[in-house]
Amino acid sequence: MERRERFARTILNGFESYFAEFQNITLAAKSWFENADWHGIQQASARRIDLYKVHTSRVNEYVELIAGEHLHDLDFWRAARGAFSRQIEGHDNFEIAETFFNSVYGAVFKHRKIRNEYVFVFSPHGDMPPADVSKVYNNYHLDASLPALLEQLLDDYAFSIPYEDKARDIRNIDSVVKTYLAPRFDLTRGDVKFQVLKHHFYRNKGAYIVGRIVTGSNSIPFILPILNNEVGGVYVDTVLFGSDKVSVLFSFTRSYFLVDASIPSQYVLFLQQLMPAKPISEIYSSMGYNKHGKTYYHRCAYRHMEKTTDQFMIAPGIKGMVMCVFTMPSYDFVFKIIKDRFTPPKEMTREQVREKYRLVKRADRAGRMADTQEFNNLAFARERFSDELMEELHKVAPSVIEEHGKALVIKHVYVERRMTPLNLYLHDATDEQVQDVMDEYGNAIKQLAAANIFPGDMLLKNFGVTRHGRVVFYDYDEIVPLVDCNFRTIPAPRTEAEELSSKPWYTVGPNDIFPEEFRLFFSGNQRARKVFDRLHSDIYEAAFWQRLQQRIRDGFIEDFFPYRRKLRFDRGASAVVARA
């Protein structure tokens, strides 16, 4: 076997090893759920993210040995790419294998010289395998009664522990389906089908059954969230209908699912049919294939640039002290560059900021922190950058940019979904919108805290509003584990001089935080503050934060529902119809 063939086979073997271990961790999710081992599933989720780096690093050791003096020979890599392409011909997961090849190359060349002739910037096999999604879902025909269909479905998706009250769950689902769908679907037609993905989606403390109801040319997605009562039983918590609610479940603000998908592209295509507005890159990431999500994102970004002409510009909103942020009007993403020097009083290093982003990647984002993709040496067409943006980049981050003829190379950049900054959203918000969004803002802070994340700088400009109206935190440079903070109440002044002093009359430690001062975050918007004070004034109390810290130290893991609590079923004797 020629050296390049052995070289390519070594990378493919490394991918197979990675994928097998990824699957093994994923397959254990059902047992963790059944045993209510929430720490186990949390730790496994983080370990599965780390797995990719472990396996690519291991493969790099072998390819260095095999390549020898050819390791940095681009002609050798061109030949190896061809050999690898032949070896994955017909492979069920060739697209993820190509990304693995790219990662090995990127490590060797420090993410430089990224050309399609050496790596799979684009795939000769297509973006995705030609997947037959019918192979990954079960069909349930509404031949008899809806309760009979639902009973069969719940039996097929049962666990090793029983349903708490299956008859009650069936009544609840039946009532909602008939109430919500009757005006939209003719459930008496003989062609009504429930198409349900074969395996549960696990995340945090929930298991989710995902599918769609089909009649004729009409279909509607649905989700059945299953929860563990932690005393030996499970129950259906609600039923969710529509693309928007499914999209929130698969949001870029949440941790990655564990789902037994031996051919991920089949699941991705089915899910994309449920959520047409959701980028395929985000669906891959939501299933834990965030590295391939990055590859898919890059391909889509390149095509977007090819068919548009608008320029990159400084992103709307107040400029950050640590990050320079830019976007373009036609684009749904923003680019974030760490500045060379931070605006006072910020005092930290570039590496400390990057560590914060790594923390967010591995943490439970609780639906309140945006996932990001990290790029090194990302090339752009220089002409697409406005003069104002170029002036800003040369001013705040000259060490991060390089100009090569018509190309502008950014050495390090984060990409995340674009949101409306909360401070800008409030400018034109109605009273009802202010009420809703400030409740969301308070809930975001509380849920992050319950996930052991203290945001640090909670200014309105550091939060964004998604198209679904959810408030999401996206400024990570000051986040710390909640348990590392020392929440204190400001001591009462003992003398008139202390009361009139412009400086603290009490000692302040490096980790000391005084929640009473959080009111300052609303200094520019009193309308928002009044609403917030009415809804979430407990955030101003040190005792509130101290109680959360104690729960975390006691080992408690919070529930983070990817749907409104008002949608949850009543588990009492009489079922209440959850509004869809």
ABEGO torsion letter per residue (X at the ends): XBAAAAAAAAAAAAAAAAAAAAAAAAAAAAAAAAAGBAAAAAAAAAAAAAAAAAAAAAAAAAAAAAAEAAAABAAAAAAAAAAAAAAABGBAAAAAAAAAAAAAAAAAAGGBGBBAAABBABBAAEABBBBBAAAABBBBBBABBAAAAAAAAAAAABBABBBABAAAAAAAAAAAAAAAAAAABBAABAABBBBBBABBBBBEABBBBBBBBBBEABBBBBBBBBBBAGAGBBBBABBBBEAAAAAAAABAABBBBBBBBABAAAAAAAAAAABAABBAAAAAAAAGBAAAAAAAAAAAAAAAAAABABBBBBBBEBBBAABBBBBBAABABBBBBBBABBBOABBBBAAAAAAAAAAAAABBAGGABBBBBBBBGBBBBAAABBAAAAAAAAAABAAABBBBEABBBBABBBBBBBBBBAAAAAAABBAAAAAAAAAAAAAAAAAAAAAGBBAGBABAAABBBBAAGBBBBABAAABBBAAABBBBBBBBBABAAAAABABBABBBBAABBBAAAAAAAAAABAAAAAAAAAAAAAAABAAAAAAAAAAAAAGBBBBBBABBAAABBBABABBBBBBX
